Amino acid sequence: MNVLKSEIINTIITLLNNGVSQREIFRRTGVDRKTIRKYSLLNAQIPQDDLNSNSSTPATGSEDTILQTPPPRPPAQNKLKEANQAKSACEPHREWIEQQVQLGRNGVSIYQDLVERYGFNHKYNSVKRFVRSLKLKEPKQFDRLEYPPGEEAQVDYGTGAKT
């Protein structure tokens, strides 16, 4: 539902209570008629005693909180996610799979050997995910040249725009 300022909500509810049509409320406030219809339905559910109060701000725990959207949930922490994560079907064969990955074998051949040797009855995708988690990604290598200023010059023969 659209979140409107409380002044506009009060205007819509007041106009609805005075029998003004939704089209006319749209012309006066610029609020979409579908949104006005939703507030009209909510207005029918809220007791009229709450709407006739003299206070411009709603009291704590009033029915006006129905119109508010709750704050977003905080993101899950990685530690909790790892603790709740299901174990892989490949976990009992971890040592053997790690040896095969170090030898440079791919996931398909590892899966085929697991099926033949150990009677592995799970899908290939579980092996593929497990092997992917075992493969370490090497960082890009770069050389840092440690020379005092003015000691040496560097020339880049790489390809680039012609000058």
N, C-alpha and C positions, 0 to 999 in steps of 0.2 A: 504494500500500500504506500502511496505517496506520503511523505512526511511534510506536513505544512506547518507554518508558524501558528502559534496558538491564537493570534489575533484573527487570522483568516479562518481557522476552524470555528472560532466563536461567531464570526460573521456568517459563515455558512449555516451553522446550527440556528442562529437567530432568524435568518431569512427563511429557513425551512419551517421553523415554528410559526412564523407569520404567514405561511401559506404561499410563499413565492415559488414559482416554478423553477425547475433545475436549469432550464434554458436561460431564464432571467438572471439566476445566480451566476451562471457562466459569463453572461454579458457584463455583470457588475464586478466580478472578482477575477475573471480570467482563468479560473480553475476548471479543469476538464470535467465534463458531465459525468463520466464514469466514476471519478473520484468523489464528486458530489453525491452520487448515488450510494457509494460505500459509506460516506459519513451520514447519509440519511438513514441507512439501515442500522448503523451504530447508534444513532440518535434515538431510534425506536427502542433500543435495548437499554439505554441509560435512563435511570429514573429522573423525572423532571425536577426534583428537589435539588439534585446536584448541579443542574444547569442554572438555576435561579439564584445561586449564592452570589454575594456581593464581592467576593474575593476574585481578583484577576488571575491568581496563580492557583493551581489545583492543590488540594491538601494531600499529604502523604497517604498513599494507599487508596486514593479515590479512583473512581471508574475511568477517569480521563487517561490513566496510564495504558489503557487498551490501545489508544491511538499512537503510542510511541513504539518505535522499534527498539529491540534490545541491542546492547553494544555487541560488537563481534567477539567471538570466542578467541582467546589467545591461542597462538600456534602451539602445536604439540612439541614437547621437547624430544630431542633425538634419543636420549637415554631411555625414556619411557617407551618410545617406539621400538627400540631394539629389544627391550625386555619383553614386550608383548608380541614380538614377531615370531611367527611359527618357525620351527626347525625345518631345515631342508631335508628332503628325502635322501640327499647325497651325504649327509653328515656322518653316517657310519663308515663311509668309504673315503673320508677326507684325506687321510695320509696317502692312499694310493693315487687319488685324483691329483693331489699336489705334486707327487712325483711325475705323473704324466704331463702335467702342465709345464713343469720345469724342463722336461724333455722336448717341449715344443709341440706336443700333439694337440690337435683341435678337438672341439667338443663332440663332434659326430663320432670320431673314432673312439673317444673315451666312453661315450654312451654305448657304442656297439660292444666294446669289451666288458663294460659293466653288465650288460644283458647276458653275454655269453659266459663270463667267468663267475659272476656272483648272483645270477638270476634276478637282476634288477628289474622290477616290474612297474616302474614309474615312467613318466613321459620324458622325452628328450629335452623339453623346455626347462625342466627342473635342473638337468645337468648343465644346460647352456647358461642359466642364471648363476649356478654355483661356480662354474669355470670363470665366468666374467668377473665374479667377485674376488676370485683368487689372483687373477692377472693384475700385476702391478703396472701402473702407467708410469713410465719413465718421464721425468720432467725434461723439457727442452734444454739441451746443453748449450751453454754460451761461455765464451772465454772472456774473462776480465783481465785487461792488461793494466798492470800496476807500474806506472812510470811517473816520475816527477814531471811537472808541466814543462814543456819545451824540450824534453829529452828525446822523444821520438815522434814521428808523424805517422798518421794512418791514412791509407788509401783504400777506398771501397771500389772494387771492380764489379760490383753487382749490376744487374740489369735494371734499367729505369728509363725515365723519359730522356729523349735525346736532347742534348744542349748544344 
